[in-house]
């Protein structure tokens, strides 16, 4: 396969990764702010599904296509901008893993509250705040990674 194919694949997967994450975050944020348990249960369910269908595969494609692009361009893996990119992606991943766990907890609490026609437990709000905070960190890191992928600055 050639460089342009991997570059296209890398850009499309980055778009899916970022776009799905941003869209899911917006969808869940609005649902939670509505205080409508049915809407929150619906949103949390589909956010979890979206991570399995879009975000996770896009992340895997990012890693694989990025590796091929580095090889195709004849770059060394220890180039400073790549090392910074790898570090940022590792930190973003360290934020994303707890976010996944939190999403499952939010979903389970919302479905349980909906089935009992009850209010969400107090821990829901605490976990939701963690979800938002970790998401902001991860999105900021991805913006920096986008810059590094495009600019490939001499560092």
N, C-alpha and C positions, 0 to 999 in steps of 0.2 A: 504494500500500500504506500501511497505517497504522502508527502508533507501536507499538501493542501487538504487531503481527506482528514488527516488527524487534526489539523488546525480547525477545520470546520466542525468535526465531532467534538473537539475540546470546547469550542465556543458555544455550541448548541447545548452541551451538557452543563456548562457553567450557567447558561441562561436558565435552563430548567431547574438546576439546583437553587440558584438565587431567587428566581421567580416563584417557584413553588414555596420556598421557605418564607418569602415575603408575603405572598398571597395567603398562605396558611396562617401566618402570624396575624395579619389584618383580620381575617375571617374569625379566628378564635378570640382576638382582642375585642372585636365588636360584639360578638356573642356574649362574652363574659360581662362586658359593660352593660348589656341589656338586662342582666339579672334574670333572664328567662331560662329556667332550668331545662325546658325542652330544647330551646335553641342551643344552649351550651352543650347538652348531651349530643345533639346532632353535629355541632361543629367539632367537638373533641373527637367524636368517632371518625369523622372524615379527615381530620388533620392527621390522625394516626395512620389511616389508610394511605393518604397522600405521601407520607414519609416512606412507606413500603413500596408504593408504586413508582414514585417519581424521585424523591430526594435521595434515597439510598442507592438506587441504580445510577443516578447521575453522579453521585460522589465516586462510585466505583469506576465509572467511565472517565471521570476527571483524572483519577490516579493513573489509569492505564494509558489514556491518550496523552497525558502529560509526560509520562515516561517515554513513549514513542516519539513525541515532539523533541524532547531533550536529545534523544539519540539521533533523530533525523537532522537536527541542527548542528550536531557535533559538539554540543555543550558538555561541560564537565558538571557532575552533580554537586561539586563543591564551589560553584560560582556563587559569589556573595548574594546576589538577588534571588537565586534559587534556594540557598540556605535560609534566607529570611522567609521566603514563601513557604518552604517546608515547615519552618518553625510556626508561622502564623496558622497554617492549616492544621498543625498538631494542636495548637491552643484552641482553635475553633472546634476541632473534633472533641477536645476535652470539655468544651461547653455543650456540644451537641449531644453527647452521650447522656448526661443528666437530664437534658431537655426531653430526650426520648422517654426516659423513665417517668419524668414529671407528666408528660402528655398521657401516658397510660394511667397514671394515678388520677389525673383530672378527668379523663374519660370515665374511668370506673366510678368515681365519686358522683359524677353528673348523671350517669345512667342509673346508679343506685338511688339517688335523690329523686330522679324523674319517676322511677318505678314505684316509689313510696309516696309520691306527691309531697315530698319534704323539701326543706331548704338545704342548700349545700352546706357541708360542714365548714367550720372556721379554717381548718387546715387547707381547704381549697384555695382561699385567698392568699395564704402564705406561699403555697406552691406556685400559684399563678404569678406572683411577684418575682419569684426565682426564675420562672420560665421566661418572663419578659426581660429581666436583667441579663440572663445568660444569652438570650436571643439578640439583644442589642450588642453585646460584646462580639458574638459570632458574626453578625452582619457587618459590623465595623471592620473586623478582621478580613472578611471576604472583600470588602471594598478596597482595602489595602492590597490584597492579593491580586485583584483585578488590575490595579495600577501596575504592580510589579510584572504581571504577565504581559501587559501592553508595552510598558516603557523599557523593561529589561535594563534598568539603570546600572551604570558602572558604579560600584560601591567601594 
